Amino acid sequence: MLVRRKAVGVAAMSRRCRKARVMSGQPVAAAAPRFEKRLLVTGGAGFIASHVVVSLVKNYPNYLIINLDKLDYCASLKNLETVSEKENYKFIQGDICDPHFIKQLFETEKIDIVLHFAAQTHVDLSFWHALEFTYVNVYGTNVLVAAAHEANVEKFVYVSTDEVYGGSTDQEFDESSPKRPTNPYASSKAAAECFVQSYWERYQFPVVITRSSNVYGPHQYPEKVIPKFISLLQQNRKCCIHGSGLQRRNFLYATDVVEAFLTVLKEGKPGEIYNIGTNFEMSIAQLAKELIHLIKKTSSESEMEHWMDYVKDSNNDSASFRYHSFSGVIRNHISADSNLPMT
């Protein structure tokens, strides 16, 4: 049975604390069945997922939001301080790559819905640690979806990336475009997609896949391009631009992508793939100039060029692509514009 792919547009797209720190492999306390739904978010202490967790906790008081995170170098519970004392929030520390722990988690917590963010995501590091990326992103996802299927959860949302499309010269991508990953990170996410899709094809297990563009906003790890450029400029250092800087990217603000994920959770159809994109697009060079203008208070082209350092990049200089993502179920839920100064 073919997966129906649908172009989806996103314009601009207990008692006290209820925290339970559970190390991988240790027993999990039995769940109390007093919530309408029990929703598991993996990697919930990370950048994007933490914004989603906060929104879920605040907007769905009848849902128990369970945050499962290994707490590696780019995760922080500080991102979740505003909800850490809420009765419908629970934190569990654990590893998605531990099958025994994950199986026990599903059995004891009685999970209804899974939103799977947990992954290794740094593109550059993936070249040096390809095996680790494969282990976490592919094997970990396989462990999780297998346990979710066995537990008969009602929806499994796998959070993928636009990186799976690669650096094609095509003008647009939609959900039916072929996957052509160009780095180990993208390859691992594409492979994990195949595992997830196979559960729909074989068992009609209700999986949904999202592929989002570049997200920016509060709590973003400083290795990413926007916080990295901001940090360099604040230190009076130049923005390091790989290649010509003409490669264009979609940028989506964190609160907008949260709305998109909430819409997918509510209305996403099993077996479908959803691009989460935006019409806010610019080149990396233009992005640097916008940030230079904001931080260095200059509009002079020569002064802005002074703060830009171009370095040769043989890998991604031509990688420029955009989504065909302006129709469908999410479009009317999101505001029209994104705005760099918000970051």
C-alpha positions as CSV (number, residue, x, y, z in Angstrom):
1,M,0.0,0.0,0.0
2,L,1.4,3.3,-1.0
3,V,1.9,6.1,1.5
4,R,-0.3,9.0,0.6
5,R,1.9,12.1,0.6
6,K,0.2,15.4,0.9
7,A,1.8,18.8,0.5
8,V,1.2,20.8,3.6
9,G,1.9,24.5,3.9
10,V,3.1,26.3,6.9
11,A,3.4,30.0,6.3
12,A,6.2,31.5,8.3
13,M,4.9,27.0,9.9
14,S,2.8,14.5,41.4
15,R,1.5,16.4,43.0
16,R,4.4,18.8,43.1
17,C,6.6,18.7,40.1
18,R,5.6,15.3,38.7
19,K,9.2,14.8,37.7
20,A,10.7,11.3,37.7
21,R,14.3,10.9,36.9
22,V,14.7,7.3,35.7
23,M,18.0,6.1,34.5
24,S,18.1,3.7,31.6
25,G,17.3,0.2,32.7
26,Q,15.8,1.1,36.1
27,P,12.2,0.4,37.0
28,V,9.6,3.0,36.1
29,A,6.8,3.7,38.6
30,A,3.4,2.5,37.7
31,A,1.2,5.0,35.9
32,A,-1.9,6.6,37.4
33,P,-4.7,6.5,34.9
34,R,-6.2,9.9,35.6
35,F,-5.3,11.8,32.4
36,E,-7.3,11.8,29.2
37,K,-4.2,11.0,27.1
38,R,-0.6,10.2,27.9
39,L,1.8,11.8,25.4
40,L,5.5,10.8,25.2
41,V,7.9,13.4,23.8
42,T,11.4,12.1,23.2
43,G,14.3,14.5,23.3
44,G,12.0,16.9,25.1
45,A,14.8,18.9,26.7
46,G,16.2,19.8,23.3
47,F,15.7,23.1,21.4
48,I,12.6,22.5,19.3
49,A,11.1,19.8,21.4
50,S,11.2,21.9,24.6
51,H,9.1,24.6,23.0
52,V,6.6,21.9,22.0
53,V,6.6,20.4,25.5
54,V,5.9,23.8,27.1
55,S,3.0,24.4,24.7
56,L,1.5,21.0,25.2
57,V,1.7,21.2,29.0
58,K,0.1,24.7,29.0
59,N,-2.6,24.0,26.4
60,Y,-3.5,20.4,27.2
61,P,-4.0,20.3,31.0
62,N,-5.9,17.0,30.7
63,Y,-2.9,15.3,29.0
64,L,0.1,14.0,30.8
65,I,3.1,15.1,28.9
66,I,6.0,12.8,29.5
67,N,9.4,14.1,28.5
68,L,12.0,11.4,27.9
69,D,15.5,12.7,27.4
70,K,19.0,11.3,27.7
71,L,20.3,14.8,28.6
72,D,23.3,14.9,26.3
73,Y,25.4,18.0,25.6
74,C,22.7,20.0,23.7
75,A,19.8,19.3,26.1
76,S,18.9,21.4,29.1
77,L,16.1,21.1,31.6
78,K,16.4,24.9,32.0
79,N,14.3,25.1,28.8
80,L,11.4,23.6,30.8
81,E,11.5,25.6,34.0
82,T,8.2,27.3,33.3
83,V,6.4,23.9,33.4
84,S,8.5,21.8,35.6
85,E,6.1,22.2,38.6
86,K,3.0,21.4,36.6
87,E,0.9,18.4,37.5
88,N,0.6,17.2,33.9
89,Y,4.3,17.2,33.3
90,K,6.7,14.4,34.0
91,F,10.4,14.1,33.2
92,I,12.1,10.7,32.7
93,Q,15.8,10.4,32.0
94,G,16.6,7.5,29.7
95,D,18.0,6.3,26.4
96,I,15.9,5.4,23.4
97,C,18.6,2.9,22.4
98,D,17.9,0.7,25.5
99,P,15.2,-1.8,24.3
100,H,14.5,-3.2,27.8
101,F,14.0,0.3,29.3
102,I,11.8,1.5,26.4
103,K,9.6,-1.6,26.5
104,Q,9.1,-1.2,30.3
105,L,8.4,2.5,29.8
106,F,5.5,1.8,27.4
107,E,4.2,-0.9,29.6
108,T,4.1,1.2,32.8
109,E,3.3,4.6,31.5
110,K,0.5,3.5,29.2
111,I,1.5,5.8,26.4
112,D,-1.2,6.9,23.9
113,I,0.8,9.2,21.5
114,V,4.5,9.5,20.7
115,L,6.2,12.6,19.3
116,H,9.7,11.4,18.5
117,F,12.3,14.2,18.4
118,A,15.3,12.5,20.0
119,A,18.3,12.5,17.6
120,Q,21.8,13.4,17.0
121,T,21.5,16.5,14.7
122,H,24.8,18.2,14.1
123,V,25.6,17.9,10.4
124,D,29.3,18.6,10.6
125,L,29.8,16.2,13.5
126,S,28.0,13.5,11.6
127,F,31.0,13.2,9.3
128,W,33.3,12.4,12.2
129,H,30.8,10.3,14.2
130,A,28.7,8.6,11.5
131,L,28.4,5.3,13.5
132,E,27.1,7.1,16.6
133,F,24.6,9.0,14.4
134,T,23.4,5.8,12.8
135,Y,23.1,4.1,16.2
136,V,21.0,6.8,17.8
137,N,19.0,8.0,14.8
138,V,18.3,4.7,13.1
139,Y,18.6,2.0,15.8
140,G,17.0,4.2,18.5
141,T,14.1,5.0,16.2
142,N,13.6,1.3,15.4
143,V,13.6,0.5,19.1
144,L,11.0,3.2,19.8
145,V,8.6,2.5,16.9
146,A,8.8,-1.3,17.6
147,A,7.8,-0.7,21.3
148,A,5.1,1.8,20.3
149,H,3.6,-0.7,17.9
150,E,3.7,-3.5,20.5
151,A,2.0,-1.2,22.9
152,N,-0.7,-0.3,20.3
153,V,-0.3,3.5,20.6
154,E,-2.8,5.5,18.7
155,K,-0.3,7.8,16.8
156,F,3.4,7.9,16.3
157,V,4.9,11.1,14.9
158,Y,8.5,10.9,13.6
159,V,10.2,14.2,13.4
160,S,12.5,14.2,10.3
161,T,14.3,17.0,8.4
162,D,14.4,18.7,5.1
163,E,18.0,17.5,4.9
164,V,16.8,14.2,3.5
165,Y,16.1,16.0,0.2
166,G,19.8,16.7,-0.3
167,G,21.2,19.5,-2.4
168,S,19.3,19.1,-5.6
169,T,19.1,21.9,-8.1
170,D,15.3,21.4,-8.4
171,Q,13.3,24.6,-7.8
172,E,11.0,23.0,-5.3
173,F,10.5,20.0,-3.2
174,D,7.3,18.4,-2.1
175,E,6.7,15.3,0.0
176,S,6.9,13.0,-3.0
177,S,10.4,14.2,-4.0
178,P,13.1,11.5,-3.8
179,K,15.4,11.4,-0.8
180,R,19.0,12.2,-1.7
181,P,20.9,12.8,1.5
182,T,24.3,14.3,1.2
183,N,25.7,13.8,4.7
184,P,25.6,11.1,7.4
185,Y,23.1,13.0,9.5
186,A,20.6,13.3,6.6
187,S,21.3,9.6,5.7
188,S,20.5,8.4,9.2
189,K,17.2,10.4,9.3
190,A,16.2,9.1,5.8
191,A,16.9,5.5,6.9
192,A,14.9,6.0,10.1
193,E,12.0,7.3,8.0
194,C,12.1,4.0,6.1
195,F,11.9,2.0,9.3
196,V,8.9,4.1,10.5
197,Q,7.1,3.9,7.1
198,S,7.5,0.2,7.1
199,Y,5.3,-0.1,10.1
200,W,2.6,1.7,8.2
201,E,3.1,-0.4,5.1
202,R,3.2,-3.7,6.9
203,Y,0.9,-3.3,9.9
204,Q,-1.1,-0.1,9.2
205,F,0.4,1.2,12.4
206,P,-0.6,5.0,12.5
207,V,2.7,6.7,11.8
208,V,3.1,10.3,10.6
209,I,6.4,11.9,9.4
210,T,7.3,15.6,9.4
211,R,10.1,17.3,7.6
212,S,10.8,20.8,8.8
213,S,13.1,23.5,7.6
214,N,15.6,25.5,9.7
215,V,14.1,26.6,13.0
216,Y,15.5,29.4,15.1
217,G,14.6,31.1,18.4
218,P,15.2,31.0,22.2
219,H,17.1,28.1,23.7
220,Q,18.8,27.2,20.4
221,Y,22.1,25.5,20.8
222,P,25.0,27.9,19.8
223,E,26.4,25.6,17.1
224,K,23.5,26.5,14.8
225,V,23.9,29.2,12.2
226,I,21.8,32.1,13.6
227,P,23.0,31.9,17.3
228,K,26.5,31.2,16.0
229,F,26.6,34.3,13.9
230,I,25.1,36.4,16.7
231,S,27.8,35.1,19.1
232,L,30.6,35.8,16.7
233,L,29.4,39.3,16.1
234,Q,29.0,40.0,19.8
235,Q,32.6,38.9,20.3
236,N,33.6,41.3,17.5
237,R,34.5,38.3,15.3
238,K,33.5,37.8,11.6
239,C,30.7,35.5,10.4
240,C,32.2,32.5,8.8
241,I,30.4,31.7,5.6
242,H,31.0,28.5,3.8
243,G,31.2,28.8,0.0
244,S,29.6,31.7,-1.9
245,G,26.9,32.3,0.7
246,L,24.3,32.3,-2.0
247,Q,22.7,29.0,-0.9
248,R,19.2,29.8,0.2
249,R,17.4,28.5,3.3
250,N,13.9,28.6,4.7
251,F,13.9,29.8,8.3
252,L,11.0,29.1,10.7
253,Y,10.6,30.7,14.1
254,A,10.2,28.3,17.1
255,T,6.7,29.4,18.0
256,D,5.5,28.8,14.5
257,V,6.9,25.3,14.2
258,V,5.2,24.5,17.6
259,E,1.8,25.4,16.0
260,A,2.6,23.1,13.1
261,F,3.5,20.2,15.3
262,L,0.3,20.7,17.4
263,T,-1.7,20.7,14.2
264,V,0.0,17.5,13.0
265,L,-0.8,15.8,16.3
266,K,-4.4,16.8,16.1
267,E,-5.1,16.5,12.3
268,G,-2.2,14.6,10.7
269,K,-3.4,11.5,8.8
270,P,-1.7,8.1,9.3
271,G,0.8,7.2,6.6
272,E,1.3,10.8,5.5
273,I,4.4,12.9,5.3
274,Y,4.2,16.7,6.0
275,N,6.7,19.3,5.0
276,I,6.8,22.1,7.6
277,G,8.2,25.1,5.7
278,T,7.8,28.8,5.4
279,N,7.9,31.6,2.8
280,F,10.6,33.3,4.8
281,E,13.7,32.5,2.8
282,M,17.1,34.1,2.4
283,S,20.6,33.3,1.4
284,I,23.2,32.6,4.1
285,A,25.1,35.8,3.1
286,Q,21.9,37.9,3.4
287,L,21.2,36.3,6.8
288,A,24.7,37.4,7.9
289,K,24.0,40.9,6.7
290,E,20.7,41.1,8.5
291,L,22.3,40.1,11.7
292,I,25.3,42.5,11.2
293,H,22.8,45.3,10.6
294,L,20.9,44.5,13.8
295,I,24.0,44.0,16.0
296,K,26.6,46.4,14.5
297,K,24.0,49.0,13.6
298,T,25.2,49.5,10.1
299,S,23.6,49.6,6.7
300,S,26.8,50.2,4.7
301,E,27.5,47.3,2.3
302,S,31.2,47.7,2.7
303,E,31.0,47.6,6.5
304,M,28.8,44.6,6.4
305,E,31.2,42.8,4.1
306,H,33.9,43.6,6.6
307,W,32.2,41.4,9.1
308,M,31.9,38.4,6.7
309,D,34.6,35.8,6.2
310,Y,34.1,33.5,3.2
311,V,35.8,30.1,3.4
312,K,35.8,27.4,0.7
313,D,33.3,24.6,1.1
314,S,33.3,21.9,-1.5
315,N,30.3,20.0,0.1
316,N,27.3,22.3,0.3
317,D,27.9,25.4,-1.8
318,S,25.2,24.6,-4.3
319,A,22.7,23.2,-1.9
320,S,19.8,25.5,-2.3
321,F,16.2,24.3,-2.2
322,R,12.7,25.4,-1.3
323,Y,9.5,23.7,-0.4
324,H,6.3,23.3,-2.4
325,S,4.3,23.6,0.8
326,F,1.5,26.1,0.5
327,S,-1.7,24.1,0.7
328,G,-3.3,21.7,3.1
329,V,-4.4,21.2,6.6
330,I,-1.8,23.3,8.5
331,R,-1.8,26.4,6.4
332,N,-4.6,28.3,8.1
333,H,-3.3,27.7,11.6
334,I,0.0,29.7,11.3
335,S,0.8,33.4,11.0
336,A,2.1,34.7,7.7
337,D,5.5,36.1,8.6
338,S,8.6,35.2,10.5
339,N,10.9,37.8,11.9
340,L,14.6,37.6,12.6
341,P,14.7,40.3,15.4
342,M,12.5,38.0,17.5
343,T,15.4,35.6,18.1
